[in-house]
Amino acid sequence: MGGSAPRRDHQLPVETTSFVDRRGELTQGRELLARARLVTLTGPGGVGKTRLAARVAARVQRAFPDGVRFVHLSGLHDPALVPLAAADALGLHDHSAQPPLDALVEQVRDRRLLLVVDNCEHLAGACARLAAALLHGTEGVRILATSRHRLGLTEEHLLEVRPLPVPDPDGDLSAAEGYPALTLFADRAAAVVPGFRLTPDNRASVARLCSRLDGLPLAIELAAVRMRVLDVDQLLDRLDDRYRFLTTGSPAALPRHQTLRAAVAWSHDLCTAPEQLVWARLSVLAGSFDLATAEAVCADDTGDPGAGRGRSPAPAEALPPGGARSGGVPGGARPDVATGGARFDDGSGERALPMQALAGTVTLPPLGGGSRNVALPVPAPAGGPVPLPVMRPESLITPSPGSGPGGGLTRPPCAQGPEGVTLPPPLPDPAGPATPSPTAGAAGIWPARPGPALRADDVLDAVAGLVDKSVLCREPGPGGVRYRMLDTLRQYGLEQLRRTVGEEGAVRRRQRDWMLRWVGECERGWFGPGQPETVARLRADRDNLRAALDFSLSTPGEALAGLRLAGTLWFYWHACGAPREGLYWLDRALAANPEPTPERARGLWVAGLLAAATQDFPRGRRDARDALALARVLGDTAEAAHAEYVIGVLRLFGDDLPGALRHFETTVARGPVPGQHLSVVGLDQVELACTLGFLGEADRAVEVCERALGLCERHGEQWVRSYVLRMLALAHTVRRDWAAAERHAREALRLKLAVHDVIGIALTLDLLASIATERGAHRHAAVLLGGADRVWADIDAARWGARTLTSARRDSEERVCRALGREAFEQTHRRGGSLGLAELVGHALQEPARPHPGESPAPHDDTPVRLTPRETEVARLVAEGLANQQIADRLVIARRTAEGHVERILSKLGFSNRSQIAAWVTAQR
């Protein structure tokens, strides 16, 4: 099955600003972790719990041989997803049918690691269950949590994180530099006013300012940004005005909470009107985001094609009746399917349990229109190009008659809180007028604002201003710059958003529609050269995808769009190693949409595919058959083909080889149907080759794989191609052609690393170890076995219990031990287990197995050769998996010229195929 994708670093967060000294808390944190397995850092928002936790973890990480991992929960709001977030942070890839928390505990039972769980307060119950399960089910796992409140476990040790100490402004300030609060202010002020430092003239004012801010780091940082336009005394005067106004509000509020709120409200007051509006609208984004997302969510839809840079989704009314649909099929989005098929065993020629040998694949059918990833072109309607179907008109909340100038929505402004709890209407914000205006509704709710539309250019300017004011944090990410808003500031922005009737619902709907359109673009481009980048961006946006799904499935009238989004994401759930989460959303979406729609047909076969990935074969068969029946009733041949693919894979999983052979021979002979995704077309061929291999027909399997390779190479596709290459390698092991088998397996491994297919990497490492054993490269085989065992430990140390996988691995170990001796084997095996994933793959690619006498040795990476700059450029493109025509297009040269470059590279390096060029390029890096 598909493995995991490139993801946000789950090790310690990178610090982008200096850390103010907290020696006492650091020492306490280290001492507590030395004697307790659960330590919770508690304190108010903005006090610096996350930074302190990261520092404590960095100080103790050498004590944890299996590492320190960081679980970010600020963008997560569903308790059911907490165990999955922890598993993701730990790099685990469980595909069993166990409950997620049980599977997590089982996989880390023998590890010594520190898990930092950040921002637990809004998911306290789920975090307590996670901590309890790890404490009771393991011995070497320790947990460092941050929360505004304790988790409530008896094993819990608390460390209260207090505000920074502040000196008496009227006392002796000769040692003011020794106070962290003043040091923090001076450091942040110097970032906006170069040369600023504490002096005898300003120490008292800075101390008084920090005292008024109660030493809260976030409040001090927000105030320091204002030094761009004010001096310290002016800052103090204006803060005092805001604080006096604030204390006339709720007398029940804690003074420290009032202080932070005063600083946040003051920062809000100093923003321009567009900045305030963008701040409020961006608060619906649960995670980091790029500028295109900010523009799509914040820019008003004026009907002008240029608004929002033309990137916000088309309104529902722009769709043709029934929604645009490729191939003339009525309905919504057009998906495609893919799974990895079962594979040959690793050299023995015996049958493996197909499920276990499967290493997944994924690609989708396009939403609402043909493109290069669709098997056959689909004509556009007479009116012009097919618009992207984002949502159906019936899923919109329509304006209610007599609403305000902006057209209020029928949905009430109350929001859904955690676990379905309805939050009360927001209270009046202290940043607003002391007395609600005559037009204000109850509880300070205002009608929709009628002001001028916010354009994309306005959003860009506002984002720049919010970064300048430290409301948004700028950070690197896949595809370029991304932005993030601190949780405290996001909550404030949500309060502002909810003050206008219908505004939150409208903005959340806009965010969901943007996600639908963007995911549809990812689906259409999946069968192409940009897969690693697509996967990385989807991972970066997963919190926003979850927010869009939750909004759709918890808001009346939006469920169909939620099902469409969950179904369109099938390639992400499957190829990126997230079948459990995919099933969670699909279960909710299918339950909310029982009507016979194209979206339901897709949702059913995707659920069947993911159920198969988690070894729930009965459910997989049931869902896939229901999907096929519904697609036939709807006349949707593409969805029917996708459902048929899942049915065939389940036959293979169930060891019904004759039935699987008949099935895939029929689908491959039939060829693609209109709207069918090319990934599924290729995967049909992969599964046919797999079945032939299990039946011992290696020659036919090779022939099928060669055709599938041609399809992948024409499109520059990597993920399906990696499975085709692995199938070729396995077929050559049946032929006992070890040189060809190694060549194809190494190329498959390189591609699997590019798309971070961890399960595929594990399977291919096993295969390469078996090949190395057969070729007599025993030390190399021992390293590969050690590395493969370490990768499998994050998936299933028992290799799913598959007889052929375990027997092939055992056979390799026994033969290598006889050749090297047990002690030498274990030492070399440990070396392989100590390598990181990239190092391990690099080792496998750079060290070809020793050939048998009479075989031509595979070229080594240190081949003394010099390529021209253009040849070097072409070699790198070959390593990316590009075919000659794609290289020509990329470099704007003729195809014949590109072919000439490739031939000269092969000649200079003494190679015979493109895979060897790719391995050579990887070694040079």
N, C-alpha and C positions, 0 to 999 in steps of 0.2 A: 504494500500500500504506500501511498505517498507519505513522505516524511515531513520534517519540520522545515520552516522557511527561515530566512534571515530575520532576526528580530532585534528589538531594542535591547541594548545591553542589560542583562539582568544581574550583572555583577555590581560593584559599587558605583554609584553615580559619579560622574566627573564634576569636580568643583570648578565653577567658572568665576567665582569671586573668592577673596581671601576669607579664611575662617578665623573668627575672633576667639581668642583664648577662652577655653572652658576647662582648665586643667582639673579642677575639682570633680566636675561631672564625668570627665573622661576617665579619671582614676576610679571613680565609683562604678562606672559602667563596666570597666574591665574586671574589677574585683567581683561584682555581682555575677557576671557571666562565668567567672572561674568556679563559682560554687552553686550556681542555679542554672537550670535549663530553660527557664522562661523569665525574661526580664522585659518589663514594659516601661517605656519612657512616657510619662504623662505630663500634661501641661496645656495651657490655653493655646489657641491658634496663633500662629505668628511668633511663637517663642523660640523656635529653632530645633524642634524635636528631630526632624528628618536629617538635618545637617549633623547633629550630634550623633545620631544612630550610625550614619555613614562613617563618621570619624572613629567611633568606638569599634565598629566592625573592621575598619582598616587596621586598627591597632592589634586586633586579636586574630587576624586571618591566618597567620602562620600556624595557629593551633588547630586548624581545621584542614586536614589533608584533602578532603573532598570539596573544599571551597566555601565561599561566602556568596549567597545569592539574594537578590533584592526583589521583593514582590511589591509592585506599585499598585495600590488599590484606590487612589484618588479618583480615577476615571471609571471605576467599577461600581455598579449600584445593585447588582443582583446577587443575593447570597449564594445561589446555586452555582455561580461561576467562580467562587473563591478557591475551591480545590483545583479547578482547572488552571486558574491564574498561577497558583503555587507550582503546579506540575510544569507549566510552561517556563516559569522562572528557573526551575531546576533542570530544564532541558530534557524532560522525560517525554516519552512518546508511547504511552500506553494505548493499546488497541484491544484490550480485553473487554469482557462483558461485566466486569466487576464494577461496583459503585466507585466513582472517581476518587473519593477519599480513601477507601480501602486499597485501591490500586496504588495510590501515591505512597501510602505507608509501606506497602510491601516492597516497592522499588527502592526506597531509601533506608530500609530496615538495617542494613549493615554499613551504612555510611557515617562518616564523621564530618558534619557540615554545620554552618550557621545560616539560618534563614531569617532575613530581616523583612518583617511584614510592616509596611508603612501605611499610615492613615487607616486605622482599624475602626475608628469611632462610629462610622455610619454602617458598618457591617460587623458590629461587635459579636453578635451571636455566632455568625459563621466563622469568624476568626477564632473565637473560643473553641468551637468544635474542631477546627483545624489544629490548633495548638494542643488540645487534649489528645487527639488521635496520634499526633507525632510524639508527644511525651510518653504516652502509654504503649505505643507500638514500636518504638525504636529506643536505642540507648545512646547513640552518638549524635543525634540531631538536637541542636539548641536553637532557641527562638529569641530574637530581639524585636519587640513590637513597639510601634509608636501609636499613641491614641490620646484623645482628650480625656478618656475615662479608662479605668482598669477593665480588664477582660473578665475578672471575677473567678479565676481558677485558684484552687488552693495552692498550687505549685508556683503561682505568680509572685515575682519579686518586683517591687515598684521603685522607680527612680524618678522623682519629680524634677522636671526641668523648669527652673525658675528664670524670670527675666534677668537681664544683665545688671550687675551692681552699678549704682550711680552715686557719685559723691554728693555731699551736701553743697548745693550751689553757693551757700553763704559761708562755708567753712574754708579750711585750708585746701587749696587746689594746686599746690606745688607739685604734687605727684599725680596729677590728673591723668597723665598718659597710662597709668597703671590700671585704669578702670576700663573694662571691655566695652561698655556702652559708648563712652567717649571715643575710644579707639575706632569702633565701628562707624560712628558718625563721621569722623575725620577721614577714614578710608573711603567711604562712599561719596563724601563731598568732594574729595580730591579727584574722584573719577569724573566729575562734571565741572569742577573748577580746578584746573591744574594748578598745583602749588599750594592748595589749601592745607593748613595744618593748625594744630592747637597752639595758641599763643596765650601769654598772660592777659591779653586784651579780650580774647573771645572765650576763654575757658569757662567763666561763670555763666555766660549765655548758653553755651553748648551743654553745660551740666544741667542748667535749668530746663532746657528743651528736652533732654533725655529723661529728666525726672518727670516732666509733664507727660512723657510718653511711657512712663512706668518701666523703662528699660527694655521694652519689647523690640526685638531685632527687626521684625517686619515693619513696625511703625517707624522706627528710626530710619530704616532704609528709604521708605516712602517720603519721609520728611527731607532727607538729605538730597534727594533728586531735585527738590525745589530750590536748592542753592544756585541753580542755573540762573534764576531771575530774582532771588531775594537774598538778603544777608541773614545772619543768624537771628538778630533781634527782630527783624520783620517776620521771620518764620515763627518766632515765639509769640509775637502779638497776634498773628492770624490764627495760630493754633489755639490760643486762649479763647478767641472769639468762637471758634467752632466748638470747643469743649464746653463753654458756658451754655451754648445753645443745646448741645447734646444732653447735658445733665438735666434739662427741663423735660426730657422725655420720660421713658419708663424708669421709675425709681427702683424697680426690682432688678435692673441690670447690674451685673458686677462691675465695679470700677475699672478693672483691667479690660473687660470686654468693651466698656464704653471708650476706653482709651484707643484701642485698636480700631474700633468703628469710627472714632473721630478722625484718625489718620486716614483711613480708607475713604471716608466721606469727603474729607478735605481734598484728597487727590482727585476724587470724582468731580468736585466743584471746579477744580483748576483745569479740567479737560474742556475742549471745545464741544459744542453740541454734537457734531458728527462723531467725535471720539467717544462721547458718552453713549451715543446710540450704538456704535460698533462694539463698545465694551459690553453693553447689555446683550446684544445679539450673539456675540461670540461666547457668551456664558453657557449656551446650549451645547457647546462642543466639549465633550468629556475628556478628550485627550489632546495631544498636540495636533497641529493643522498647518497646512501650507497656505500661501496667499490665494491660490485659486479657490480653495474651500472657503476662506474668509470672504472673498468677493461673492461667491455663490450664496452664502448664508446671509450676508449683511446687505448686499445691494438690492434695492427695491426692483421688482419686476414691473417695468413700465410698458412692456409690450414692444419696446424698441429692440430690434435684434442686436444692437450694439451694447445694450445695457448689460452690465456684468461681464463685459468682454465677450458676450455671446456664449458664456459657458454655463449659465444656470439652466436647469432643465426646462424643456418646453412645457407650457401650461397644459393641463389635461384637455382643455377645449381645443387645443391645436391638433389633437389626434383625430384620425378618421374614425367614423363610427365603429365601435367595438375594439379600437386600438389597432395600431399598425402591427402587422404580423407578416413575417417573411413567408413566402410561398402562398400567400393569399389565405392563410389559415386565420380565422377570427381569434382575437384574444390579445394577450399582452406580450410578454417577453419570449424570446426564443432561446432555449438553452441547449447545451450539449453535454455529453457525459464522458467520463473516463474513469477507469480504475486500473490498477495494475493487475496484470494477470498472474496466474500461478506460473512458476518457472520450472525449468529442468532442475534436477538435483545437481549438486556441485561435483559432478564427475562420475558418479557411480552408475548412472543410467537407470536407477530405480525411480519409481514414482514418488513424488513428494506430496504432502497435503497441499493442494494448490493455494489455499488461503495463506499458509505459512510462507510459501515461496513467493507470494505476491509482493510486489513493491510499489504498487500504486501509480496512478497517472491521473491527469485531470485536464480538462479543457471544456469550454462551454459553447453552446450555440449562441449565436448573436441575438441581442435584444432588438427586435423590431427592424430588421433589415439585413441584407446580405453584406458581406465583406469578405476579405481574403480568407477568413477562417471558416467560411461556410462552404460546404462542398460544392454547391451549385449556386450561380448568381440568381438573385431574386429581383424581378423588375420592380421599379418604384411605381407608386400609383400615378395616375395621369396628372395629378396636380403638381408633381415635382418629387424631390427626394423624400424618402421615407423618414419621418421624424422619429426621434428616439422616444419610445413609450415609457413615460416615467410613472404615471399613475392614471387610473381610470377616473372619469368624471364622478362616478358614484362614490369614490373614496374621499372626495374633497368635503370639507365642512363648508357649507354654503353660507354666504352672508345673510344675516337675519334682517328682516325689514325694519326700517326705522332706527337702525344702529347709527353710530357716530359717523363723522365725515369720512373716516377711513374704511368704513364697512366692517362693523364688528362681526365676530364669528359666533355661531351658536354654542360652541364649546365654552363652558365656564372657565374663568381664569385659574381655578384651583388646579394644582398639579398633583400627579401621582407620586407619592413618596415611596420609600423602600417597602418591598413586600406588599404592594398594592394599597398602602395606607394613603388616604387622601389628605393632603396638607391643607391647613386653613388658609383663607385669603391672606395675602401679605399685609403687614402693618405699614402705616405711612412711613416713608423714609425720612430720617432727620435731615437729609440733604435737601429735601424738598421744602415747600413753603410751610410755615408754622401752622397755617390754617388751610385746609383743603380748598381748592378753588370751587366756585359754584358749579362747575361742570363735573367735578370729581364724584365718583360713585362711592358706595359704601366701602369702608376700610381703606380709603385712599386709592381706589381703583379709578383710573382715568379712562375716558373713551379713547379709541384709536387716534393716534396723532395724525393730523392732516398735513403736516409740513411738506416741504419739497422732497422729491424722491432722492434716495441715496444712490449715487452712481458708483461704478467700480473704481473710478479714479478717486472718488471721495473715500472709499474704503481703504485704498492703498495709503492715502495721506493719513487717515485715522490710525491705521496699524502702525505706521512710522511714528506717529505722535505717541501712541500707547507704549511702544518700545522705548521711546525716549523718556517716558515718565515711569518706567519700570513696572507698568501694569502688565505688559506682555514680556515674556522672556524669549529671546531669540536663540535657537539652537540648530546645529546641523542635523540633517536627516536625509533619508533616501529621496532623491529627486531635487535636492537643494535645501534652502532654508525653511525651517519650520518654526512655529511659535507655540508657546504654552502659557497658560494663565494659572497662577497659584490658586489653590482651592479656596482660600479665604476671599480672594478678589472675585473669583467666579461666583461664589454664593452671593456676594454683594450685587454683582451684575444681574443675577437671576431675580433678585428682589426688585431691581429697577425695571426689568423686563415685564414683571408681573403687575406692575402698576398701571399698565395700559391694557384695556380690555382686548382680548384676542391676540395680543402680540406674541406671547410665548407659543401658542399653538401654531400661529402662522410661521414663526421662525423655525420651530422644530420640524414643521412640515417641509419647509424649504430645505432644511439640512438633510432630511430623509430623501427628498427628491434628488438632491445633488448626489448623495451616496448611490442612489439607484442608477443615475446616469453614469457616474464614474465607474461603478462596478460593471455596468454593461459594457463600457469601453474596455475595461480590463479583460472581460470575457471574450470580446471579439478579437482582441489582440493576443490572446493567450497562445494560440498556435503560431508562434513566431519567435523572433530572436530576442524579445525583451522580457522573457519570463523571470529572470532573477530580479530585475528592477520592479516588475509588477508585484512579485511576492513581497519584496521589502516594503513597498509602499502600503500594501494591504496590511501588513503587520503593524506598521506605524499608525494606521488609522483604525485599528480594531476597536478601541474604546468608542470612537465616533460611530462605527458600524453597529456596535451593541446599543448605543443610545438611539440610533435610528430604528433598529428592530424593536426595542422596547417601547418607543413612542408609538409605533405602528400597531403593536399587538396589545397595547393597554389603552388606546384611545378609540372611542366609538367611531366607526366609519372608515378606519384606516387599515383594517386587518388584511385586506387583499394586497395592498402595497407591501405589507410586511411579509406576506407569503412570497410575493414576487422577488423581494430582496433576498430572503433566505434561500430561495431556489436558485437565483442567479449566482449566489456565492458558492455553489456546489464545488467549483474547482478549488476554491480556497479551503473549504472544509476538508476536502479529500486530499488534494495534492500537498497542502501545507500542514498536514498532520493534525487536524482539528476535528475529527469525526464526532467526538463526544459533544462538543459545543454545537456543531452543526445539527446534530440530532435534537439537542435541547431546543433550539430555535424552531426547527421544523415541526417538532411535536406541538409546540404552542401555536404555530402558524396554521398547521393542518387542522387542529382542533377548532380554531377560530374561523375556518373557511371550508365548511363541508360541501359547499355548492360545487357542481361539476364544471370546473373551469380549466383552461389551459395551465394556469398557475398551479392548480391542485395536481394536475397530471405530472408536471415537472417536480413539484414538491414530493410526490409519492416515490418517483424513481430515484430521486436524490436520497430520500430517507432509506430506501432499500439498499442503495449503494453504501451508505454510511453504516447501516446496520450490518452489512456483510463485513465491512472493515473492522467492526467491533465484535465479529464472530457470532452475531445474533442471526444465524442463517434463516430460521423460520420466519422471523419478521421481514428479513430482506426479501425472501421469496414472495411473501404476502403483499408487501408494498409494491414490488416491481410488477407483479401480475395485475394488481389494481390499477397501476399507472398505465399499463399496456391496454387494458380494457377501456379505460376512460379516454385515452388518446385516440383509440379507434372510433369510439362513439363521436368524438369531436372532429374526426377526420384530420387529425394532426399527425402526419406521417413522420415528421422529424422526432417528435416526442415519443412516438411509438418505437422508432429505431433506437432511441436512447434507452427506453425501458427494456427492449429486447437485449441490448448489450448487457444490462445488469442481470437479466435472467440467464444469459449464457455464462457469465462469470460465476454465478451461483451454482450452475451445473458443474463447472470446473472445480469450484471449491468443494462440492460434494462428491468429488471423484467419479462423476458420471462422465467418463471420458468419451464413450461412444456418442452420448447425447450432446456433449459439448462440441465434439468434432462435427456432427451433422449441423448443429446450430451455427457455428462460425464459418463452416464451408458455405452455408446458404447466405449468410450476411455479407461475406466477402465477395462471393460471386454476384450478388445483387448489386453491389457497389453503393455509393453514397446516394441518399435521397435528398430532395430539396430541403435546405435548412439544417441538415445534419452537420454537426461540428466536425471539422477535420480531425480533431483529437480522437473522436470516437471511431472515425474511419480507420485511423492508424491503429487504434487499440484493438479493433476487431481483428486486424491482421496479427497483432502481437499475441492475442489469446489463441488464435488459430495455430500459430507457430508453437506456442506453449503446449497445446494439446498434442500436436504432432510429435513434439519432443518426448512427452510422456509416453507416447505410443511407440517410441523408438524410430520414428521416421525422420531422422536428422536431415537428410538431403532435402526433403520437402520443406522442412522448417527453415532451412537456410534460404531456399528460394522465396518463401513468403517474406522473410525478414529483409531480403534485398529490395523487394518492392516497397516495403514500409519505409526503409531507409531513404529511398528516392523521394518519397512524399515529404519526409521530414526535412531533408536537405534542401528541397526546393523552397521551403518556407523558413529556413533557418531555425527550426524548432529544436529544442534541446531535451525537454522532459520525456516525451514519448520516445524520442530517439535514443535516450539512455537505456530505456527498456528493450528497445529493438536490439541494441548492441549487446546487452546482457544476454538476450535470447540467442543471439549469434554465438556468443562465447560458450553458452551452455550446449548449443548444438555441436560446436566443434569439440567439446569435451566428450560427447557421445562418439564422435569420430576418432577421438584420441589424437586430434591435431592440436597439441598443446601450444605451439607457437601462435597459431591463429586465435586460439581461445584466449591466450593472455593478451594479445593485441586488442581484441574487441573488449575484453573486460576492463582493461586499463582506460580505454577511451570512454567506456560507460561510467567508470568511476569518476573521471574528470568532469563529465557532464553532471553527474549527480551532486558533486560538490558545488558546482555552479548554481544549481537550484536548491541546494541544501536539503536534498532528499536523504534524510538520515537513515531511514529503513532500507532504502535502496543501497546506500553506502555500506551498511552492515552486511547485506546479502552479497554484495559484490566483493567485499573483503574476504568473506568466507570462500567465495569462488576462487579468488586469486590465491589464497592460502593453499587450497586444494591443488591448483595448477602448479604452484611453486613446489609443493611436495612431490608431485608427479615428475617434475623436471629436475629434482635433486637439489634445489636451492633451499636447503633446510633452515639455515639461519634466517633467511628472508621469510620463509614460511612461518617461523616462530614469532617473528615481529608482527606479521600480519594477523596471526591468531590472537596475540595479546591485544592488538588494537581492535580487532573485531569483537573480542569478548567484552572489552570496555564499552564499545558502542552498543552492543546488545544489552548491556546492563541498564541502559537508559530506555530500552524498549521492552525486553523480556529476556532475562538471563537464560531461561530455559528454551529460548528460540521457539516459542509457542508450542513446545512439545512435539514439534514436527520430527518424525522419525528420520527422514532423509537428511534434514539439516543437522540434527544432532549426531547422526551416525557418520556423516561426511566429516564433521569437525573432529569427532573422536578418532576416526581413522587417520586424519592428518596428524593429530597430536601424537598418536602412538608411533607412527612411522618417523616423525621428526625426533622424538625422544630416543628411539633406537639409534638414530644416526648421530645425535649430538650428545646423548647422555642426559639424565633427568636434571642434573644441576645446571648444565649449560642451557638446556631448554627453558627452565624456569627463569633464569636470569634474562635471557633474550625475550621471553614472553613478557616479563615485567617491563622491559624497555618499551615494547610496543604499547602496553597499557598505559604508560606514562605520557604518550604523545597526545597532543591535542588533535582535533579532527582534521584541521588543515595540514598539520605536520604529518599526520598519519597518511593522508591521501598523497601528500607530496613524496613521502617515502615510497609508497607503492608505485608512484609514477616514475620516480627517478631511479629506482633500482630494479631493473628487469630481472626476471629469474634466469639462472644460468641455463644455457641451451644444452640439449643433448649433443653428443658428438655427431658431427655431420650436419647439424642445423646451423643456419646463418645466425650469428649473434645479433640480438636487437641492438640498435645504435645506442651509445651512451650519451648522457647530456653534456659531457665535456668534449664533444666532437670538435676538433680544431677547425673551425670554419668561420668565414667572415661573410655575412650577408650585407647587401647594400641597404641604405635606409628604406628604400621602397620595398625591397624584399622582406625586411624586418617587419614593416607595416603589414604586408600581406600575410606573413606568417602569424602575426597576432590575430588577424581577422579569421584565419583558418582555425586558430585555437578557440575562437569564440563560437565556432560551429557554422560559419557562413559558407555557403556554396559559392562557386566561381561567379555566377551572375550577381549575387548579392555583394560580393567583393567589388565587382566592377561598378555596381550602382553606388556603393559607399565612397569609392575613390574617384568616381566620375571618369572611368576609363572603359575601353572596349572589353567585352568578355574575352576575346582572343588574347588581349594583353594580360588580363588577370590569369588566364590559363597558362600563359608563358611564364609569368612570375612563379606560379605554383610548381611548374615543371622544373624550373631552375633551382628552386629551393630544395625540392626532392633530390635533384642531382647533386647539389653541393653538400647536402647533409648525408647523402648515401642512404636515403630512406625510400620506402616503396609505397607508402600510403600517408594520407592526411592525419591519421591518428598519431603517427610518430612525430609529425610536425607539432601537433598540439602538445604532446608530452614534452617535447624539447623546449617549447616556449614556456611551459609551466616551470620547467627546471631552471630556466634562465632568470625567472623572477625570484 
